Each structure stands twice: as C-alpha cells, then as structure tokens.
C-alpha cells in the first residue's frame, strides 16, 4: 500500500464527516519541493461537490486528519492544495516491510487473469537487423518484462516476413553474382551475406533502369520493364507455385538469415517464446473473410473483391480480399491474430510493437476484429514508436546505408572501453573482466538511451552522448549501483537488524518516498506500455541517492544504529536500481 492508498480512506471519511458527501475520487500529487509536505491533496475537484473557499475546506480536512490519523503530523494549505506532512514512523514501518523483500515492486501472477502476447522485431529476411530494429526489440522486450512484473503472464513473439518480392531480389542476385558463396566460405554472418545481395540487386536494377531511360523509355515504364525486376517477379510466381529448386534456395538463404538474427538477438539480450512466419500465415484469414461476408460485416464489390466499410467510424473502406482471391496484409494480420489465440488459448490481448507509420493499419485491424466478435479484441494495443535517426541522418536499406545492429553494439562496447580507460578506474581488473565490463557499460548505454525516450517520440541517437558517465545515462546509473556495492563490501559489521524507531534525516525521507513509488511506476509503465517511465524513475532515484550520499555520512557515522540503517537503505536502493534496470534488459556491474 502506498501513501495515496493509505490516505484515501481517511480523506474520504473526513469529507463525509465534515461535509456529508462521498466523492468518487480523491486526487493526490507529490508536494512541490518549495513547500513543506510529503503528499498533497488537490482541493479543486472537490469544489464541484462542496461550495466554499478552498483554503477553508483544506484547513478543515487537514485538521481532521491530524486529529484522527496518527501518521499525519501536520499540514499547510496553499491556495487549493493541502500539503500533508507524514510522520517518520510511517516511513520506518514501510522500510521494515520491504527491506527483505527481493521482489519488491513486482506483483505475483494472477492465475485467473488472461495472458498478454507481445509482438516485436518482425524483420524481413533480406537484410540484417539495423538501428530501427534495435529500438523495436528493446521496446517490445522491455514492455513484456514490465507487463509480467505488473502481474500478468506474457508470451513474447514475432512474425518473420520471409516471403515476397524482397527475398526474391536477394535470391536472384545470389544466383547471378554469388558464385556459390555461403556464410562459412565468406566468414560473414548469414543475414549480412543475404543483405549484401539485396544491395547488389538494387545496384543492378538501377543500372538497367538508366539504360532503358537512355533508350527512350519513361522512368515509370523503365522500372516495370527492367530485366531484373521481371526475373524477381517470375521467381515469386515460381515460389508460390512450389517450384522445388526455388523453394530449396529460399529455405537455404532464409536459414542463413535466421542464424544471423539469433546471434544478434543473443548479443542484444532479447528472446522470444514463439515464432510465426509469413510463409505460413499469408493464407490465414481468407476463411474469416467468408464468415464476415455471411455476417454482413464485409461486402463484395462487382469485380469480386471484398471490402469493409468503416466510414461511420471515421475511417475509410478497406480491402480484405483482392478480386483474384488473393489476400492482402490486413487479411493475413486478421488470420494471424486469430491463430495466435488458438495456439495460446489463455491469451486475452496482444501488444504490437510497430513503428508509427502503421498507426492507421492497426486502427483498422483492431476495429475489424472487434466487429468479427472476438472478445479479446478489446485488449489489442499498438505500441507505436517514432523513428530513430543518427546525427548523420536517415537510413536506407536498399542503398546499404543502414546502421547495422551488430556494428552498433560493437561500436558501443569500443566507446565504453575508450571512456573507461580515460577515467582510469580499472586497476586490478583482468583483461577478461575489462572486456565483460565494457560490454555491460556499452550495451547499458545503448539500451538506456533508447528506452528513456517516450516511445511515441522520434529520437536522435548519439553514441558518444549515451556513454557519458554523468547525466541521464545508463553508465551514470550503473556507476551509482557499483558505488553502493562498494559501500556494502566495506560494511564489515552485521547490519541486518530491523530498526523501527528512528528520527529520519530529510535526505533519508526523500529516498524512502522515492522507493515507495516503485510499485506504482511499474503498474503505470505496464498500463502505458512505456519503459521510459521506469528508466526516468531510476534516474530520479539515483539522483536522490547521490544527494543523500554526499550529504549524510554512511560508513563514517558514529551512531551504530544510524549507520546500520543507512547501509540497509543503500542496499535497498541498489536492489531497486538492479530490479528496474532488469525491466529494461540492462545489466549492472558490481564494480566500475
């Protein structure tokens, strides 16, 4: 129970007793730093029910609380805000309750509650994962961990776009220019090798277009008539017809890519519980179209194509089946969603981690599934995120100018090594320990920089800035954790005693207030699908701890009871940093 929950009933009772009304909701907020108080009751919403001066109303409620709630010491009223001062005993009791709880902030899974499925990554098999995929993977993986910490069962999944013209382009280029190259013969990761042929195809295709334009064709005409694109289109038809040699090459090149992806996922520290492949799902949903036609949800046009009219809902008409009977992406997504619930019957909702350019697509998808009558459709969410850019500008995969995910992770580790060596704090480390630390710091910097930004916002990723050991960065938070571990190693006395009566230093009280927020931060982050809430909470906690560390003596304290308490408090802050960072998929080092 946090402070808001603790005070809610007494405030309700105060309003009922004094004014003879029962407000539906009591609104609290943190007390502003420039006023005395631990929590503030906002009076203004009560003025709809209580006629009178907000200052007088606040004074009456404050007096009632002081007289009837032991933990309320005093109050002050500023305009329409009742600032309440809470006793040290409340915080001491709170700390004794959480001190030895290793899962503080986490909620146990409710077996009766439906599970959530979180989809992320969902790459194409014609190129390696890049910077945009990194943000996608980190967001999806973190949101899955946060939802699980909030008390729900979670399945992590992805759908791999392993069919279509894009993979045929890579296959065709390999046939033409590959000379039998394999990942083994070249020493390249499979996804990089296949990506190189995708770029090679585009280079050849552009050259053919220029030749045709030089021969007098218009650009649009040349794009359609270029030999390479005609061959790729034929290869796609051969794939759909099941031509054995095409299928075999497709399987071989996709396997190279999957092996490459798995290496990247492992290095990034993300994983999945299930995989879906577009080659298996692209026909799903067609039978649902027939069901929708029978129910009058869909309508057939004279040319045989099938549509849904969503104009009354402020959207437009959307095609769900072409006139030739082939499916569109929407059909496939409808079928895949239904298939997932068949595969995992305890799933009661899904989160799709997909860039904001697909906002409209998901509005339509979710609405169609609701109209089809699936009760879980009300629990479908689009974790929409903005694009990532580098200081050098946007990326283009066809031109081979993407920022490769593996290269970026290597660069982050190298940057962390360079800065760590400059700081010169690694005496006594073996070379193996140093390399492990560089990776923890480098990946921590990358992940934190990506996740501290609200997912909805586009972002500029600056590798150098992210590895700064000061400010709102992963390494700054990791360094504070390591500092706490150093204190614990030096505390050569038994500090396990539970201490219940203590006059708290203001800095101790501020830290305890920060710790008390952690469970609600997790719940809010789960509800809003926003790891940024956890990331920025952790930064605020660390800032508060560093202020405490610089102001209050810990190990030099002469009063043994105070010293024990401050070591315990440091330990709990360290545990909470580690816990919060685990939700972001970030490791913390014991030494730095």
C-alpha positions in Angstrom: 0.0 0.0 0.0 1.5 3.4 -1.0 0.8 6.7 0.7 -2.0 7.7 -1.7 -3.8 4.4 -0.9 -3.1 4.8 2.8 -4.6 8.3 2.9 -7.5 7.7 0.5 -9.9 6.3 3.1 -9.2 8.8 5.9 -9.7 11.7 3.4 -13.0 10.1 2.2 -14.0 9.8 5.9 -13.0 13.4 6.5 -15.1 14.8 3.6 -18.0 12.6 4.6 -17.9 13.6 8.3 -17.4 17.4 7.7 -19.4 18.0 4.5 -21.7 15.0 4.4 -20.7 14.0 0.9 -18.9 11.0 -0.7 -16.6 12.0 -3.5 -16.0 9.3 -6.2 -12.3 10.1 -6.5 -9.7 11.8 -4.3 -6.8 13.4 -6.2 -3.3 13.4 -4.8 0.0 14.6 -6.1 3.6 14.9 -4.9 4.2 18.0 -2.8 6.2 20.6 -4.6 9.8 20.9 -3.4 9.3 24.5 -2.3 6.5 23.6 0.2 6.7 21.5 3.4 4.9 18.2 2.9 5.1 14.7 1.6 1.9 14.4 -0.3 -0.7 17.0 -1.5 -4.4 16.7 -1.6 -5.8 18.7 -4.5 -8.9 20.5 -3.3 -10.2 21.9 -6.6 -12.0 18.8 -7.8 -14.0 18.8 -4.5 -15.4 22.2 -5.2 -17.8 20.7 -7.7 -19.4 19.0 -4.6 -18.6 21.4 -1.8 -19.4 25.1 -2.0 -16.9 27.3 -0.2 -13.4 28.7 0.0 -10.8 26.1 -1.0 -8.4 27.3 1.8 -11.1 26.8 4.4 -12.1 23.4 3.0 -8.4 22.4 3.1 -7.9 23.6 6.7 -10.9 21.6 7.8 -9.8 18.4 6.1 -6.2 18.9 7.4 -7.4 19.4 11.0 -9.5 16.2 10.8 -6.5 14.2 9.5 -4.1 15.5 12.2 -6.7 14.6 14.9 -7.7 11.2 13.5 -4.6 9.7 11.7 -1.6 9.0 13.8 0.8 9.2 10.8 -0.3 12.7 9.8 1.8 15.1 11.8 0.8 18.5 10.4 -0.4 20.3 7.3 -0.4 23.6 5.4 -2.7 24.9 2.8 -1.5 26.9 -0.2 -4.4 28.1 -2.5 -6.3 24.9 -3.3 -3.6 22.5 -2.2 -3.5 20.7 1.1 0.1 19.7 1.8 0.3 16.9 4.3 3.4 16.1 6.5 3.7 12.3 7.3 5.5 11.0 10.4 8.9 9.3 10.3 7.2 6.2 11.9 5.2 5.7 8.7 8.3 5.5 6.5 10.3 3.4 9.1 7.4 0.9 9.0 7.3 0.9 5.2 11.0 0.3 5.0 10.9 -2.6 7.5 8.2 -4.2 5.3 10.2 -4.0 2.1 13.8 -4.3 3.4 14.0 -8.1 2.9 11.6 -8.4 0.0 13.7 -9.5 -3.1 10.7 -8.9 -5.4 9.7 -5.5 -4.1 7.5 -3.7 -6.7 6.6 -6.8 -8.6 3.1 -8.4 -8.4 2.7 -12.1 -8.4 1.0 -13.6 -11.4 -2.8 -13.9 -11.1 -3.6 -17.4 -12.5 -7.2 -16.4 -13.3 -6.2 -13.4 -15.4 -5.7 -13.8 -19.2 -2.2 -13.6 -20.6 -0.8 -10.9 -22.9 1.1 -11.6 -26.1 3.8 -9.0 -27.1 5.0 -9.0 -30.7 8.2 -7.3 -31.6 11.2 -7.4 -34.0 9.3 -8.9 -37.0 12.1 -8.4 -39.5 12.4 -9.1 -43.3 14.7 -11.9 -44.3 16.6 -9.8 -46.9 18.8 -7.8 -44.7 20.4 -7.7 -41.2 18.8 -6.1 -38.2 19.5 -2.3 -38.0 19.2 0.6 -35.7 15.4 0.8 -36.1 15.1 -2.9 -35.2 17.2 -2.2 -32.1 14.6 0.3 -30.8 11.8 -2.1 -31.7 13.4 -5.1 -30.0 14.3 -3.1 -26.8 10.8 -1.6 -26.5 9.0 -4.9 -27.1 11.2 -7.0 -24.8 11.1 -4.3 -22.0 7.3 -3.9 -22.2 6.9 -7.7 -22.0 9.1 -7.7 -18.8 7.2 -4.8 -17.3 3.7 -6.3 -18.0 5.0 -9.6 -16.4 6.2 -7.6 -13.4 2.8 -6.0 -13.1 1.2 -9.4 -12.5 0.3 -10.9 -15.9 1.5 -13.9 -17.8 3.3 -12.8 -21.0 4.2 -14.5 -24.3 6.9 -12.9 -26.4 6.5 -13.5 -30.2 7.4 -12.2 -33.6 6.3 -12.7 -37.2 9.1 -13.0 -39.7 8.5 -11.6 -43.1 10.1 -14.4 -45.0 8.3 -14.3 -48.4 7.6 -11.8 -51.1 9.5 -9.9 -53.7 12.1 -8.6 -51.3 13.6 -12.1 -50.6 13.4 -13.0 -54.3 15.6 -10.0 -55.1 18.3 -11.3 -52.7 17.9 -14.9 -54.1 18.2 -13.7 -57.7 21.3 -11.6 -57.0 22.9 -14.6 -55.2 22.2 -16.7 -58.3 23.7 -14.1 -60.6 26.7 -12.8 -58.6 27.1 -15.2 -55.7 29.5 -17.8 -57.1 28.2 -20.3 -54.5 29.2 -18.0 -51.6 28.0 -19.2 -48.1 28.4 -17.7 -44.6 31.1 -20.4 -44.0 33.0 -19.6 -47.2 33.0 -15.9 -46.6 33.1 -15.7 -42.8 30.1 -13.4 -42.9 27.0 -13.7 -40.7 24.2 -15.1 -42.9 22.0 -12.1 -42.6 24.8 -9.8 -43.7 25.6 -12.0 -46.7 22.0 -12.0 -47.9 21.7 -8.3 -47.2 24.7 -7.7 -49.5 22.9 -9.4 -52.3 19.8 -7.3 -51.7 22.0 -4.2 -52.2 23.7 -5.8 -55.3 20.2 -6.4 -56.8 19.3 -2.7 -56.3 22.5 -1.6 -57.9 21.9 -3.8 -61.0 18.2 -2.8 -61.1 19.1 0.9 -61.1 21.7 0.5 -63.9 19.1 -1.3 -66.0 16.5 1.5 -65.4 19.1 4.1 -66.5 19.9 2.0 -69.7 16.2 1.8 -70.6 15.7 5.5 -70.0 18.7 6.2 -72.3 16.9 4.1 -74.9 13.8 6.4 -74.7 11.6 4.8 -72.1 10.0 6.9 -69.4 11.2 6.3 -65.8 8.0 4.5 -64.6 8.0 2.4 -67.7 11.7 1.5 -67.3 11.1 0.5 -63.6 8.5 -2.0 -64.8 10.4 -3.3 -67.8 13.9 -3.7 -66.2 15.0 -7.4 -66.7 16.0 -7.8 -63.0 12.5 -6.9 -61.7 10.8 -9.1 -64.2 13.0 -12.0 -63.2 12.3 -11.4 -59.5 8.6 -11.3 -60.2 8.8 -14.6 -62.0 10.8 -16.1 -59.2 8.0 -15.1 -56.8 5.4 -16.8 -59.0 7.7 -19.9 -59.1 7.9 -19.8 -55.2 4.1 -19.5 -54.9 3.8 -22.5 -57.4 6.1 -24.5 -55.2 8.9 -24.9 -57.8 11.4 -27.3 -55.9 14.7 -25.5 -56.8 13.3 -22.1 -55.9 11.9 -23.4 -52.6 15.2 -25.1 -51.8 17.2 -21.9 -52.4 14.6 -19.9 -50.4 14.9 -22.3 -47.4 18.8 -22.2 -47.6 19.1 -18.4 -47.7 16.4 -17.9 -45.0 18.3 -20.3 -42.7 21.4 -18.2 -43.1 19.4 -15.2 -42.1 17.7 -16.8 -39.1 21.1 -18.0 -37.8 22.4 -14.4 -38.1 19.4 -12.9 -36.4 19.7 -15.3 -33.5 23.3 -14.2 -32.9 22.2 -10.5 -32.9 19.3 -11.3 -30.5 21.6 -13.1 -28.1 24.1 -10.2 -28.2 21.3 -7.7 -27.6 19.9 -9.8 -24.8 16.4 -10.3 -26.2 14.5 -13.6 -26.8 11.1 -15.0 -27.9 8.7 -17.7 -26.8 7.3 -18.4 -30.2 7.9 -17.5 -33.9 5.4 -17.0 -36.7 6.4 -17.0 -40.4 4.6 -15.1 -43.1 5.1 -18.0 -45.5 2.8 -20.0 -43.1 0.4 -17.2 -42.3 -0.2 -15.4 -45.5 -3.2 -17.6 -46.4 -4.7 -17.3 -42.9 -7.7 -15.1 -42.7 -9.2 -16.0 -46.0 -11.8 -18.3 -44.3 -12.6 -15.4 -41.9 -13.5 -13.3 -44.9 -16.2 -15.8 -45.8 -17.5 -15.7 -42.3 -17.5 -11.9 -42.4 -19.5 -11.9 -45.6 -22.1 -14.2 -44.2 -22.5 -11.9 -41.2 -22.7 -8.8 -43.3 -19.5 -7.3 -41.8 -17.8 -7.4 -45.2 -19.2 -6.6 -48.6 -18.3 -7.9 -52.1 -17.8 -5.5 -55.0 -18.9 -6.3 -58.6 -15.3 -7.3 -59.5 -15.3 -9.9 -56.8 -13.0 -8.0 -54.3 -14.1 -7.9 -50.7 -14.2 -4.8 -48.5 -15.2 -3.5 -45.1 -16.8 0.0 -44.9 -15.5 1.8 -41.8 -16.6 5.3 -42.8 -19.1 5.6 -39.9 -16.2 5.1 -37.5 -14.2 7.9 -39.2 -12.0 5.6 -41.2 -12.5 4.5 -44.9 -13.3 1.4 -46.9 -10.6 -1.2 -46.6 -10.0 -4.1 -49.0 -9.6 -7.5 -47.3 -9.5 -9.7 -50.4 -8.5 -8.9 -54.0 -10.7 -9.6 -56.9 -8.4 -12.6 -57.9 -9.0 -14.1 -54.4 -5.5 -13.3 -53.1 -5.1 -12.0 -49.5 -3.7 -8.5 -48.5 -1.7 -7.8 -45.4 -4.8 -6.9 -43.5 -6.3 -10.4 -44.2 -3.1 -12.0 -43.1 -3.0 -10.0 -39.8 -6.6 -10.8 -39.0 -5.9 -14.5 -39.5 -2.6 -14.4 -37.6 -4.2 -12.8 -34.6 -7.0 -15.5 -34.5 -4.4 -18.2 -35.0 -2.3 -17.0 -32.0 -5.3 -17.2 -29.7 -5.9 -20.8 -31.0 -2.3 -21.6 -30.3 -2.3 -20.0 -26.9 -5.8 -20.2 -25.5 -5.0 -18.3 -22.3 -4.1 -15.1 -24.4 -6.6 -12.4 -23.7 -4.9 -9.5 -25.5 -1.9 -8.5 -27.7 0.6 -5.7 -28.0 2.1 -5.0 -31.4 5.4 -3.2 -31.4 5.4 -1.5 -34.8 6.6 1.9 -36.0 4.1 4.8 -36.1 3.8 4.7 -39.9 1.5 1.8 -39.3 -0.9 3.7 -36.9 -3.8 3.6 -39.4 -3.3 -0.1 -40.2 -3.7 -1.1 -36.6 -6.8 1.1 -36.0 -8.4 -0.7 -38.9 -7.2 -4.2 -37.8 -8.4 -3.8 -34.2 -11.8 -2.5 -35.4 -12.3 -5.4 -37.8 -11.5 -7.9 -35.1 -14.0 -6.3 -32.8 -16.7 -6.3 -35.5 -16.0 -10.0 -36.0 -17.0 -10.5 -32.4 -13.7 -11.6 -30.7 -13.9 -10.6 -27.1 -10.1 -10.3 -26.8 -10.1 -7.7 -29.5 -10.8 -5.0 -26.9 -7.4 -5.8 -25.4 -5.3 -5.1 -28.6 -2.7 -2.4 -28.4 -0.4 -0.8 -30.9 2.9 0.1 -29.2 3.6 2.8 -31.7 7.0 4.3 -31.7 8.9 7.0 -33.6 11.8 6.5 -35.9 15.5 6.6 -34.8 17.9 8.8 -36.6 21.6 9.3 -36.2 23.4 12.7 -36.3 24.3 11.7 -39.9 20.7 11.4 -41.0 18.2 8.8 -42.1 19.0 5.2 -43.2 18.2 3.4 -46.5 18.5 -0.3 -46.6 18.3 -0.6 -50.4 21.4 1.6 -50.7 23.3 -0.2 -48.0 23.4 2.9 -45.8 21.6 1.4 -42.7 23.4 1.3 -39.4 23.9 -2.4 -38.8 22.8 -3.6 -35.3 25.8 -5.8 -34.7 28.2 -3.0 -35.8 26.5 -0.5 -33.5 26.7 -2.9 -30.5 30.4 -3.4 -31.2 30.9 0.4 -31.5 29.1 1.0 -28.2 31.5 -1.5 -26.5 34.5 0.1 -28.0 33.3 3.6 -26.9 32.7 2.3 -23.4 36.2 0.9 -23.4 37.8 4.2 -24.5 35.9 6.3 -21.9 36.6 3.7 -19.1 40.3 3.7 -19.9 40.4 7.5 -19.9 38.8 7.6 -16.5 41.4 5.1 -15.3 39.4 3.3 -12.7 40.1 -0.3 -13.7 43.2 -1.1 -11.7 43.3 -4.8 -10.7 40.9 -5.9 -13.4 42.0 -8.9 -15.6 41.6 -8.4 -19.4 38.6 -10.7 -19.4 36.9 -8.7 -16.6 37.6 -5.5 -18.5 36.0 -6.8 -21.7 32.9 -8.0 -19.9 32.6 -4.6 -18.2 33.0 -2.7 -21.4 30.1 -4.8 -22.9 27.9 -4.2 -19.9 28.5 -0.5 -20.0 28.2 -0.2 -23.8 25.0 -2.1 -24.1 23.6 -0.4 -21.0 24.3 2.9 -22.5 22.6 1.9 -25.8 19.5 0.4 -24.1 19.0 3.2 -21.6 19.4 5.9 -24.2 16.8 4.2 -26.4 14.3 3.4 -23.6 14.4 6.7 -21.6 12.6 8.5 -24.5 8.8 8.2 -24.7 8.2 5.5 -27.3 5.8 7.8 -29.3 8.6 10.3 -29.9 11.1 10.1 -32.7 14.7 10.3 -31.4 18.2 11.1 -32.4 20.7 8.5 -31.2 24.1 9.9 -30.4 26.5 7.0 -29.3 29.1 9.3 -27.7 26.5 11.1 -25.6 24.9 7.9 -24.5 28.1 6.6 -22.9 28.7 9.8 -20.8 29.3 8.9 -17.1 27.4 11.9 -16.0 23.8 13.0 -16.6 20.7 11.0 -17.6 22.6 8.0 -19.0 22.9 4.2 -18.4 26.6 4.4 -17.3 25.8 7.1 -14.7 23.2 4.9 -13.1 25.4 1.8 -13.4 28.2 3.7 -11.6 25.9 4.6 -8.7 24.9 0.9 -8.4 28.6 0.0 -8.3 29.3 2.7 -5.7 26.6 1.2 -3.5 28.1 -2.3 -3.8 31.4 -0.8 -2.8 29.8 0.5 0.4 28.3 -2.9 1.2 31.7 -4.6 0.7 33.3 -2.2 3.1 30.5 -2.6 5.7 32.4 -5.2 7.8 29.7 -5.5 10.5 26.2 -7.0 10.9 23.7 -4.5 9.7 20.7 -6.9 9.4 18.9 -5.7 12.5 15.4 -4.3 11.8 15.2 -0.7 13.0 11.8 0.6 13.6 12.2 3.8 15.7 14.3 6.5 14.1 14.3 10.2 13.5 14.9 10.4 9.8 17.2 12.9 8.1 15.3 14.8 5.3 17.5 13.1 2.7 16.6 9.6 4.1 12.9 10.5 4.0 13.2 11.7 0.4 14.8 8.4 -0.6 12.1 6.4 1.2 9.5 8.4 -0.6 11.2 7.6 -3.9 11.3 3.8 -3.1 7.6 3.8 -2.2 6.8 5.0 -5.7 8.4 2.0 -7.4 5.4 -0.4 -7.4 3.1 2.2 -8.9 5.8 3.1 -11.5 5.7 -0.5 -12.7 1.9 -0.5 -12.9 1.8 2.8 -14.8 4.5 1.7 -17.2 2.6 -1.5 -17.9 -0.7 0.4 -18.5 1.0 3.0 -20.7 3.4 0.5 -22.4 6.2 2.9 -21.6 9.6 1.7 -20.4 10.5 5.4 -20.3 8.6 5.7 -17.0 10.9 3.0 -15.4 14.0 4.5 -17.0 13.4 8.0 -15.8 12.2 6.9 -12.3 15.6 5.0 -12.0 17.5 8.2 -12.9 15.5 10.2 -10.3 16.1 7.6 -7.7 19.9 7.6 -8.4 20.0 11.5 -8.3 18.2 11.3 -4.9 20.7 8.7 -3.7 23.7 10.6 -4.8 22.4 13.7 -3.0 21.9 11.5 0.2 25.4 10.1 -0.3 27.1 13.5 -0.5 25.1 15.0 2.4 24.8 12.2 5.0 27.7 10.1 6.4 27.2 6.4 5.9 30.1 4.3 7.0 31.8 7.2 8.9 28.6 7.6 11.0 29.5 7.1 14.7 25.9 6.1 15.8 25.8 2.4 15.1 22.0 2.3 14.8 22.1 5.1 12.2 25.0 3.5 10.4 23.1 0.2 10.1 20.0 1.9 8.8 21.9 3.9 6.2 23.7 0.8 4.9 20.3 -1.0 4.7 18.8 1.9 2.9 21.8 2.0 0.4 21.4 -1.8 -0.1 17.6 -1.4 -0.9 18.3 1.4 -3.3 20.9 -0.7 -5.0 18.4 -3.6 -5.3 15.8 -1.3 -6.7 18.2 0.0 -9.3 19.1 -3.5 -10.3 15.4 -4.5 -10.4 14.3 -1.5 -12.5 17.2 -2.0 -14.9 16.3 -5.7 -15.3 12.9 -4.5 -16.6 14.9 -2.5 -19.3 17.0 -5.6 -20.1 20.1 -3.8 -18.7 22.8 -5.4 -16.5 24.5 -3.7 -13.6 28.2 -4.2 -12.7 29.3 -5.0 -9.2 32.4 -2.8 -9.7 33.3 0.0 -12.1 
